[in-house]
Amino acid sequence: MLKKTSGEAGRKSRLPRSRNDFTPTRIKEPVVDRWFMAGVYILLTTFLLVVLLPLVYILASSFSDPLAVSSGQVTFWPIDFTLEGYQRALSDSSILTGFGNSLFYTIAGTAISLALTVAIAYPLSRQDFWGRRGITVFVVFTMLFAGGIIPMYLVVQNLGLLDTRWAIILPQAIGVWQVIIAVAFFRSSIPDELYEAAQLDGASDLRFLFSTVLPLSKPLLAVIALMYAIFQWNSYFDALLYLRNPDLFPLQLVLRNVLILNQAAPGLDAAAAMERQQLADLMKYSLIVISTVPVMLVYPFVARFFNKGILIGAVKG
């Protein structure tokens, strides 16, 4: 029987071993890095509690007894669980009307704002668009210097938009910040070579926009749509200025009026005034939950696009 030579033994020792033969070695992090990560976790936990605890308190108060809410007994768990606040709120027809109006303003306003934003941002992102620098200056100028409430009111009045749904949608249809974000995205994500290839294939500008640019801009569209939708849903000041018909009031303005009307009025006896004040305190938290739930339900559907969209304009390696 032949013995293995030293060369064969050396070659065999250099052969790769099986995965089980390797024992992973964990690199020990420096003490400074461990302290830094501990500080990061503590800071993030603090921010989470600052945001989360008020929401938990509002939710617990909305399901608690009016007396417990007024006396400050509620912390982060309902006391004497009740649905009285929601029953009183949803039994008011004006709140249901306001909910429908806000839904219309949010959907229609977001669609119009998104279309107008893309219509102005895409041409400004093209290098061959004549006059884009001057137009960009005028667009940014409106973000820095506004006319004010009275000139805006006079414009809406002269256009015949007072006490109409268009008074809520059109005056704030275009956000300058959203336009800037869209311009930056189109410049960095839509290369000129793609546009030149589309021209060689005979595609028009509109065909290129709808067939190529918009499908590649889903993260951008989701982020901008979410911004506009939240703005429209929470807006009430424009309705306070331009609307007089209660049937056109958005939900936020209706909630404001309900809370004011449920405050204790002069001339009531002490017991009735206290009961009315307790009900107002309870309805305040119930109405906050009612007005917040739609946004919380929509956000998960656009979260995956939003996570991509927050990196718009970031430096790519």
C-alpha positions in Angstrom: 0.0 0.0 0.0 1.5 3.3 -1.1 1.9 6.1 1.4 0.7 9.6 0.5 3.5 12.0 -0.3 3.9 15.3 1.5 2.8 17.1 -1.7 -0.5 15.1 -1.9 -1.1 15.7 1.8 -0.5 19.4 1.3 -2.9 19.6 -1.7 -5.6 17.7 0.4 -5.2 20.1 3.3 -5.9 23.0 0.9 -9.1 21.6 -0.4 -12.3 23.5 0.8 -13.9 22.0 3.8 -17.6 21.5 4.4 -19.8 24.2 5.8 -20.0 22.4 9.2 -16.2 22.7 9.6 -16.3 26.5 9.8 -17.2 28.1 13.1 -18.4 31.7 12.7 -16.3 34.3 14.5 -18.3 37.3 15.8 -16.4 40.6 15.5 -16.7 42.4 18.8 -17.9 46.0 18.4 -16.0 48.8 20.0 -17.4 50.2 23.2 -18.0 53.6 21.6 -20.2 52.0 18.8 -22.2 50.1 21.4 -22.9 53.2 23.4 -23.8 55.1 20.3 -26.4 52.4 19.2 -27.8 52.3 22.8 -28.3 56.1 22.6 -30.0 55.8 19.2 -32.4 53.2 20.5 -33.2 55.3 23.6 -33.8 58.4 21.4 -36.0 56.5 18.9 -38.0 54.9 21.8 -38.5 58.4 23.3 -39.8 59.8 20.0 -42.1 56.7 19.6 -43.6 57.3 23.1 -44.0 61.0 22.5 -46.1 60.3 19.3 -47.9 57.1 20.5 -49.0 58.0 24.0 -51.2 61.0 23.1 -52.9 58.8 20.5 -53.5 56.0 23.0 -54.9 58.6 25.5 -57.3 60.0 22.9 -58.5 56.5 21.9 -59.0 55.5 25.6 -60.8 58.8 26.4 -63.2 58.3 23.4 -64.5 55.0 24.9 -64.7 56.2 28.5 -67.5 57.6 30.7 -68.0 61.4 30.2 -67.6 62.0 34.0 -64.2 60.1 34.0 -63.0 62.1 31.0 -64.0 65.5 32.5 -62.5 64.7 35.8 -59.2 63.6 34.3 -59.3 60.0 35.5 -58.5 58.5 32.1 -54.9 57.7 31.4 -54.2 55.0 28.8 -57.1 52.6 29.4 -60.9 53.3 29.1 -62.8 53.8 32.3 -66.4 52.6 32.4 -66.4 51.6 28.7 -69.1 53.3 26.6 -69.9 54.1 23.0 -71.9 57.2 23.9 -69.5 59.6 22.3 -69.6 57.7 18.9 -73.4 57.3 19.1 -73.9 61.0 19.7 -71.5 61.9 16.9 -72.8 59.5 14.3 -76.4 60.3 15.0 -75.7 63.9 13.9 -76.7 64.2 10.3 -74.3 67.2 9.8 -71.3 65.0 10.7 -72.3 62.4 8.1 -72.8 65.2 5.5 -69.4 66.7 6.4 -67.8 63.2 6.1 -69.1 62.8 2.6 -68.1 66.3 1.6 -64.5 65.8 3.0 -64.4 62.5 1.1 -65.4 64.3 -2.1 -62.9 67.2 -1.6 -60.1 64.7 -0.8 -60.6 62.5 -3.8 -61.4 65.2 -6.4 -58.9 67.7 -5.0 -56.1 65.1 -4.9 -56.8 64.0 -8.5 -56.9 67.6 -9.8 -53.8 68.6 -7.8 -51.8 65.5 -8.9 -52.7 66.1 -12.6 -51.8 69.8 -12.4 -48.5 69.1 -10.6 -47.4 66.6 -13.2 -48.5 68.9 -16.0 -46.2 71.7 -14.7 -43.4 69.7 -13.3 -42.6 67.4 -16.2 -42.0 70.3 -18.8 -39.8 72.1 -16.2 -37.7 69.0 -15.9 -36.9 68.8 -19.6 -33.6 70.4 -20.6 -34.9 71.4 -24.0 -38.0 73.3 -22.7 -37.5 76.9 -23.6 -38.0 79.4 -20.7 -38.0 76.8 -18.0 -35.6 78.7 -15.8 -37.8 81.8 -15.8 -41.0 79.8 -15.1 -39.2 78.0 -12.2 -38.3 81.4 -10.7 -41.9 82.5 -10.8 -43.1 79.2 -9.3 -40.6 79.4 -6.4 -41.5 83.1 -5.9 -45.1 82.2 -5.0 -43.8 79.9 -2.3 -41.7 82.6 -0.7 -44.1 85.5 -1.1 -47.9 85.1 -1.0 -50.6 87.7 -1.6 -52.4 87.1 1.7 -55.9 86.2 2.7 -57.8 89.3 1.5 -56.4 89.3 -2.1 -57.0 85.6 -2.3 -60.6 86.1 -1.1 -61.1 88.8 -3.7 -59.8 86.5 -6.5 -62.2 83.7 -5.4 -65.1 86.2 -5.2 -64.4 87.7 -8.6 -64.2 84.2 -10.2 -67.6 83.4 -8.8 -66.4 80.5 -6.7 -67.7 81.6 -3.3 -70.0 79.1 -1.7 -69.2 76.4 -4.2 -67.2 73.2 -4.0 -64.6 74.7 -6.4 -63.6 77.2 -3.7 -62.1 74.4 -1.7 -60.4 72.6 -4.5 -59.0 75.2 -6.9 -57.3 77.9 -4.8 -54.9 75.3 -3.2 -54.7 73.0 -6.2 -51.0 73.3 -6.8 -48.4 73.0 -4.0 -45.0 74.5 -4.9 -43.1 72.1 -2.7 -44.7 69.1 -4.5 -43.8 70.7 -7.9 -40.2 71.0 -6.8 -40.1 67.3 -5.6 -41.6 66.2 -8.9 -39.1 68.2 -11.0 -36.2 66.7 -9.1 -37.6 63.2 -9.5 -38.2 63.5 -13.3 -34.7 64.9 -13.8 -32.9 62.2 -11.9 -35.1 59.2 -12.8 -36.1 59.8 -16.4 -32.9 59.8 -18.5 -32.7 61.8 -21.8 -31.7 58.7 -23.7 -35.1 57.2 -22.9 -36.8 60.2 -24.4 -34.6 60.1 -27.5 -35.4 56.4 -28.0 -39.1 57.2 -27.7 -38.7 60.0 -30.3 -37.0 57.6 -32.7 -40.0 55.2 -32.3 -42.3 58.1 -33.3 -43.9 58.6 -29.9 -45.2 62.1 -29.1 -44.6 63.9 -25.9 -48.0 63.0 -24.5 -47.5 59.3 -25.5 -44.1 59.3 -23.8 -45.6 60.9 -20.7 -48.4 58.5 -20.3 -46.7 55.3 -21.5 -43.2 55.7 -20.0 -42.9 58.6 -17.5 -46.0 58.0 -15.3 -45.5 54.1 -15.0 -41.9 54.8 -13.8 -43.0 57.5 -11.4 -45.4 55.4 -9.2 -43.4 56.2 -5.9 -43.5 59.9 -6.7 -47.2 59.9 -7.5 -48.0 58.0 -4.3 -46.0 60.4 -2.1 -47.5 63.5 -3.7 -51.0 62.1 -3.7 -50.7 61.3 0.0 -49.5 64.8 0.7 -52.4 66.4 -1.1 -54.9 64.0 0.4 -53.8 64.7 4.0 -53.9 68.4 3.3 -57.4 68.3 1.8 -58.7 66.0 4.5 -57.5 68.3 7.4 -58.3 71.6 5.7 -61.0 73.7 7.2 -59.7 77.3 7.0 -60.6 77.7 3.4 -64.1 76.4 4.1 -64.4 78.9 6.9 -63.6 81.7 4.5 -65.4 80.7 1.3 -68.4 78.6 2.3 -71.7 79.7 3.9 -73.9 76.7 3.0 -73.8 74.1 5.7 -74.4 71.4 3.2 -71.0 72.1 1.7 -69.0 72.1 4.9 -66.2 69.6 5.2 -65.9 67.3 8.2 -63.2 69.4 10.0 -65.4 72.5 9.9 -68.4 70.5 11.1 -66.5 69.1 14.0 -65.4 72.6 15.0 -69.0 73.8 15.0 -70.2 70.8 16.9 -67.6 71.3 19.6 -68.5 75.0 19.9 -72.3 74.3 20.1 -71.8 71.7 22.8 -70.0 74.1 25.1 -71.9 75.2 28.2 -74.2 78.1 27.2 -75.2 80.9 29.6 -78.6 80.6 31.2 -78.4 76.8 31.9 -78.5 75.5 35.5 -75.4 74.1 37.0 -76.3 70.4 36.5 -77.3 70.9 32.8 -74.2 73.0 32.2 -71.9 70.3 33.7 -73.6 67.5 31.8 -73.3 69.4 28.5 -69.6 70.2 29.2 -68.9 66.5 30.0 -70.6 65.5 26.7 -68.5 68.1 24.8 -65.3 66.7 26.3 -66.2 63.1 25.4 -67.3 64.1 21.9 -64.1 65.9 21.3 -62.1 62.7 21.6 -64.6 60.7 19.6 -64.6 63.2 16.8 -60.8 63.2 16.7 -60.8 59.4 16.2 -63.5 59.6 13.6 -61.6 62.2 11.6 -58.3 60.3 11.9 -59.4 56.8 11.0 -59.8 57.3 7.2 -56.2 58.5 6.9 -54.9 55.7 9.0 -56.8 53.2 6.8 -55.4 54.6 3.5 -51.7 54.9 4.6 -50.9 51.1 4.6 -51.9 50.9 1.0 -49.4 53.6 -0.1 -46.7 52.8 2.5 -44.6 50.7 0.2 -44.5 53.5 -2.4 -44.0 56.1 0.3 -40.8 54.3 1.6 -39.4 54.5 -1.9 -40.6 58.1 -2.5 -38.9 59.5 0.6 -35.6 58.9 -1.1 -36.5 61.1 -4.0 -33.6 63.5 -4.7 -31.1 61.5 -2.7 -27.6 60.9 -4.1 -27.3 57.6 -5.9 -24.0 55.8 -6.0 
